[in-house]
Amino acid sequence: MGVKTITISLEAYKALLRLKKPGESFSDVILKLVRKHRSIKELAGAWSDVDDVEINEIMLGIREAWSRWGMREAR
């Protein structure tokens, strides 16, 4: 594997350092961050095995949670 030297700001370095776990390299941290931001296209079909009943249950749970959260915020 090749190696490249890059220059980053002190702020960026400190942010990476906060995310870095023991045994991880800065390259590991950067790759983890880059992979988190996937294209929406990569998610196409991700729920294809979930039936309509299960989706309705999930949506009901989400609506109930939002409703409870909204009632808490109104206080």
VMD Tcl script that builds the backbone (N, CA, C; Angstrom):
set m [mol new atoms 225]
animate dup $m
set s [atomselect $m all]
$s set {name element resname resid chain x y z} {
  {N N MET 1 A 0.847 -1.177 0.000}
  {CA C MET 1 A 0.000 0.000 0.000}
  {C C MET 1 A 0.889 1.235 0.000}
  {N N GLY 2 A 0.579 2.180 -0.864}
  {CA C GLY 2 A 1.338 3.418 -0.959}
  {C C GLY 2 A 0.983 4.373 0.164}
  {N N VAL 3 A 1.793 5.380 0.327}
  {CA C VAL 3 A 1.591 6.374 1.378}
  {C C VAL 3 A 1.678 7.765 0.764}
  {N N LYS 4 A 0.822 8.675 1.216}
  {CA C LYS 4 A 0.836 10.074 0.784}
  {C C LYS 4 A 0.841 10.947 2.023}
  {N N THR 5 A 1.523 12.047 1.964}
  {CA C THR 5 A 1.524 13.020 3.046}
  {C C THR 5 A 0.559 14.130 2.670}
  {N N ILE 6 A -0.322 14.483 3.615}
  {CA C ILE 6 A -1.269 15.572 3.373}
  {C C ILE 6 A -1.131 16.605 4.481}
  {N N THR 7 A -1.580 17.818 4.194}
  {CA C THR 7 A -1.578 18.879 5.189}
  {C C THR 7 A -3.023 19.176 5.567}
  {N N ILE 8 A -3.293 19.185 6.876}
  {CA C ILE 8 A -4.633 19.524 7.362}
  {C C ILE 8 A -4.490 20.576 8.449}
  {N N SER 9 A -5.575 21.278 8.700}
  {CA C SER 9 A -5.539 22.308 9.741}
  {C C SER 9 A -5.461 21.656 11.115}
  {N N LEU 10 A -5.059 22.427 12.101}
  {CA C LEU 10 A -5.003 21.936 13.470}
  {C C LEU 10 A -6.402 21.543 13.943}
  {N N GLU 11 A -7.397 22.294 13.527}
  {CA C GLU 11 A -8.782 21.982 13.883}
  {C C GLU 11 A -9.195 20.612 13.337}
  {N N ALA 12 A -8.848 20.339 12.074}
  {CA C ALA 12 A -9.166 19.048 11.470}
  {C C ALA 12 A -8.421 17.919 12.170}
  {N N TYR 13 A -7.160 18.161 12.511}
  {CA C TYR 13 A -6.359 17.162 13.222}
  {C C TYR 13 A -6.990 16.818 14.570}
  {N N LYS 14 A -7.402 17.844 15.317}
  {CA C LYS 14 A -8.005 17.603 16.624}
  {C C LYS 14 A -9.329 16.843 16.493}
  {N N ALA 15 A -10.100 17.160 15.432}
  {CA C ALA 15 A -11.367 16.461 15.203}
  {C C ALA 15 A -11.112 14.987 14.913}
  {N N LEU 16 A -10.117 14.695 14.090}
  {CA C LEU 16 A -9.772 13.310 13.793}
  {C C LEU 16 A -9.254 12.599 15.041}
  {N N LEU 17 A -8.467 13.301 15.824}
  {CA C LEU 17 A -7.908 12.735 17.044}
  {C C LEU 17 A -9.018 12.338 18.029}
  {N N ARG 18 A -10.070 13.166 18.104}
  {CA C ARG 18 A -11.201 12.845 18.987}
  {C C ARG 18 A -11.935 11.584 18.532}
  {N N LEU 19 A -11.972 11.344 17.221}
  {CA C LEU 19 A -12.679 10.184 16.680}
  {C C LEU 19 A -11.835 8.913 16.688}
  {N N LYS 20 A -10.533 9.095 16.779}
  {CA C LYS 20 A -9.591 7.976 16.691}
  {C C LYS 20 A -9.668 7.111 17.945}
  {N N LYS 21 A -9.834 5.811 17.739}
  {CA C LYS 21 A -9.880 4.854 18.848}
  {C C LYS 21 A -8.508 4.208 19.008}
  {N N PRO 22 A -8.225 3.664 20.180}
  {CA C PRO 22 A -6.936 2.983 20.372}
  {C C PRO 22 A -6.732 1.886 19.320}
  {N N GLY 23 A -5.565 1.858 18.743}
  {CA C GLY 23 A -5.252 0.859 17.734}
  {C C GLY 23 A -5.629 1.270 16.319}
  {N N GLU 24 A -6.329 2.390 16.173}
  {CA C GLU 24 A -6.708 2.880 14.850}
  {C C GLU 24 A -5.679 3.876 14.343}
  {N N SER 25 A -5.483 3.873 13.046}
  {CA C SER 25 A -4.627 4.890 12.432}
  {C C SER 25 A -5.515 6.043 11.972}
  {N N PHE 26 A -4.905 7.161 11.644}
  {CA C PHE 26 A -5.669 8.273 11.102}
  {C C PHE 26 A -6.296 7.877 9.768}
  {N N SER 27 A -5.608 7.043 8.998}
  {CA C SER 27 A -6.173 6.549 7.738}
  {C C SER 27 A -7.456 5.772 8.000}
  {N N ASP 28 A -7.463 4.939 9.044}
  {CA C ASP 28 A -8.672 4.191 9.409}
  {C C ASP 28 A -9.833 5.133 9.702}
  {N N VAL 29 A -9.552 6.191 10.466}
  {CA C VAL 29 A -10.593 7.150 10.844}
  {C C VAL 29 A -11.136 7.850 9.595}
  {N N ILE 30 A -10.252 8.301 8.738}
  {CA C ILE 30 A -10.663 9.000 7.524}
  {C C ILE 30 A -11.494 8.084 6.630}
  {N N LEU 31 A -11.057 6.845 6.450}
  {CA C LEU 31 A -11.807 5.913 5.608}
  {C C LEU 31 A -13.181 5.619 6.199}
  {N N LYS 32 A -13.264 5.514 7.514}
  {CA C LYS 32 A -14.553 5.283 8.155}
  {C C LYS 32 A -15.498 6.455 7.886}
  {N N LEU 33 A -14.978 7.673 7.978}
  {CA C LEU 33 A -15.799 8.858 7.734}
  {C C LEU 33 A -16.258 8.929 6.274}
  {N N VAL 34 A -15.382 8.630 5.373}
  {CA C VAL 34 A -15.701 8.691 3.950}
  {C C VAL 34 A -16.750 7.639 3.592}
  {N N ARG 35 A -16.637 6.476 4.165}
  {CA C ARG 35 A -17.578 5.394 3.859}
  {C C ARG 35 A -18.955 5.650 4.452}
  {N N LYS 36 A -19.047 6.448 5.514}
  {CA C LYS 36 A -20.334 6.755 6.126}
  {C C LYS 36 A -21.215 7.545 5.176}
  {N N HIS 37 A -20.634 8.352 4.340}
  {CA C HIS 37 A -21.378 9.243 3.464}
  {C C HIS 37 A -21.563 8.585 2.102}
  {N N ARG 38 A -22.417 7.565 2.106}
  {CA C ARG 38 A -22.661 6.831 0.874}
  {C C ARG 38 A -23.706 7.546 0.031}
  {N N SER 39 A -23.718 7.203 -1.211}
  {CA C SER 39 A -24.702 7.749 -2.136}
  {C C SER 39 A -26.067 7.141 -1.824}
  {N N ILE 40 A -27.115 7.914 -1.996}
  {CA C ILE 40 A -28.474 7.421 -1.788}
  {C C ILE 40 A -28.758 6.250 -2.734}
  {N N LYS 41 A -28.100 6.233 -3.879}
  {CA C LYS 41 A -28.281 5.150 -4.844}
  {C C LYS 41 A -27.864 3.800 -4.255}
  {N N GLU 42 A -26.874 3.808 -3.372}
  {CA C GLU 42 A -26.405 2.562 -2.776}
  {C C GLU 42 A -27.442 1.937 -1.851}
  {N N LEU 43 A -28.417 2.734 -1.430}
  {CA C LEU 43 A -29.439 2.227 -0.522}
  {C C LEU 43 A -30.653 1.660 -1.262}
  {N N ALA 44 A -30.709 1.858 -2.559}
  {CA C ALA 44 A -31.846 1.372 -3.339}
  {C C ALA 44 A -32.006 -0.128 -3.138}
  {N N GLY 45 A -33.209 -0.523 -2.769}
  {CA C GLY 45 A -33.501 -1.944 -2.566}
  {C C GLY 45 A -33.139 -2.481 -1.202}
  {N N ALA 46 A -32.617 -1.638 -0.332}
  {CA C ALA 46 A -32.173 -2.106 0.984}
  {C C ALA 46 A -33.323 -2.660 1.811}
  {N N TRP 47 A -34.536 -2.194 1.576}
  {CA C TRP 47 A -35.701 -2.657 2.337}
  {C C TRP 47 A -36.599 -3.554 1.491}
  {N N SER 48 A -36.081 -4.105 0.419}
  {CA C SER 48 A -36.915 -4.884 -0.495}
  {C C SER 48 A -37.500 -6.135 0.150}
  {N N ASP 49 A -36.885 -6.633 1.214}
  {CA C ASP 49 A -37.385 -7.842 1.867}
  {C C ASP 49 A -38.364 -7.543 3.004}
  {N N VAL 50 A -38.685 -6.265 3.234}
  {CA C VAL 50 A -39.615 -5.868 4.295}
  {C C VAL 50 A -41.012 -5.749 3.687}
  {N N ASP 51 A -41.975 -6.471 4.289}
  {CA C ASP 51 A -43.329 -6.439 3.721}
  {C C ASP 51 A -44.100 -5.198 4.189}
  {N N ASP 52 A -45.254 -4.959 3.562}
  {CA C ASP 52 A -46.061 -3.763 3.840}
  {C C ASP 52 A -46.513 -3.684 5.302}
  {N N VAL 53 A -46.854 -4.823 5.903}
  {CA C VAL 53 A -47.303 -4.836 7.303}
  {C C VAL 53 A -46.184 -4.326 8.210}
  {N N GLU 54 A -44.978 -4.829 7.990}
  {CA C GLU 54 A -43.833 -4.406 8.802}
  {C C GLU 54 A -43.526 -2.920 8.594}
  {N N ILE 55 A -43.611 -2.447 7.364}
  {CA C ILE 55 A -43.371 -1.034 7.083}
  {C C ILE 55 A -44.406 -0.171 7.795}
  {N N ASN 56 A -45.668 -0.596 7.763}
  {CA C ASN 56 A -46.713 0.156 8.460}
  {C C ASN 56 A -46.465 0.206 9.960}
  {N N GLU 57 A -45.997 -0.903 10.543}
  {CA C GLU 57 A -45.671 -0.929 11.975}
  {C C GLU 57 A -44.528 0.030 12.293}
  {N N ILE 58 A -43.533 0.043 11.455}
  {CA C ILE 58 A -42.389 0.945 11.647}
  {C C ILE 58 A -42.848 2.396 11.561}
  {N N MET 59 A -43.646 2.698 10.544}
  {CA C MET 59 A -44.129 4.072 10.363}
  {C C MET 59 A -45.004 4.510 11.540}
  {N N LEU 60 A -45.845 3.610 12.041}
  {CA C LEU 60 A -46.677 3.926 13.195}
  {C C LEU 60 A -45.799 4.249 14.409}
  {N N GLY 61 A -44.772 3.454 14.628}
  {CA C GLY 61 A -43.844 3.710 15.733}
  {C C GLY 61 A -43.150 5.050 15.606}
  {N N ILE 62 A -42.760 5.388 14.391}
  {CA C ILE 62 A -42.100 6.680 14.149}
  {C C ILE 62 A -43.069 7.829 14.431}
  {N N ARG 63 A -44.301 7.700 13.929}
  {CA C ARG 63 A -45.298 8.761 14.153}
  {C C ARG 63 A -45.594 8.939 15.639}
  {N N GLU 64 A -45.704 7.823 16.371}
  {CA C GLU 64 A -45.957 7.898 17.818}
  {C C GLU 64 A -44.792 8.573 18.540}
  {N N ALA 65 A -43.577 8.218 18.148}
  {CA C ALA 65 A -42.397 8.821 18.778}
  {C C ALA 65 A -42.350 10.322 18.504}
  {N N TRP 66 A -42.632 10.726 17.264}
  {CA C TRP 66 A -42.636 12.154 16.928}
  {C C TRP 66 A -43.726 12.880 17.701}
  {N N SER 67 A -44.868 12.229 17.860}
  {CA C SER 67 A -45.971 12.838 18.598}
  {C C SER 67 A -45.583 13.048 20.065}
  {N N ARG 68 A -44.993 12.031 20.674}
  {CA C ARG 68 A -44.549 12.164 22.074}
  {C C ARG 68 A -43.488 13.243 22.206}
  {N N TRP 69 A -42.576 13.293 21.270}
  {CA C TRP 69 A -41.513 14.291 21.300}
  {C C TRP 69 A -42.108 15.693 21.165}
  {N N GLY 70 A -43.083 15.847 20.265}
  {CA C GLY 70 A -43.726 17.142 20.063}
  {C C GLY 70 A -44.477 17.604 21.299}
  {N N MET 71 A -45.115 16.661 21.991}
  {CA C MET 71 A -45.843 17.012 23.225}
  {C C MET 71 A -44.864 17.454 24.305}
  {N N ARG 72 A -43.695 16.834 24.348}
  {CA C ARG 72 A -42.670 17.196 25.337}
  {C C ARG 72 A -42.129 18.581 25.049}
  {N N GLU 73 A -41.954 18.916 23.782}
  {CA C GLU 73 A -41.408 20.214 23.390}
  {C C GLU 73 A -42.395 21.342 23.691}
  {N N ALA 74 A -43.704 21.045 23.676}
  {CA C ALA 74 A -44.724 22.063 23.873}
  {C C ALA 74 A -44.815 22.516 25.338}
  {N N ARG 75 A -44.266 21.720 26.224}
  {CA C ARG 75 A -44.342 22.062 27.662}
  {C C ARG 75 A -43.522 23.258 28.017}
}
mol reanalyze $m
mol bondsrecalc $m
mol representation Tube
mol addrep $m
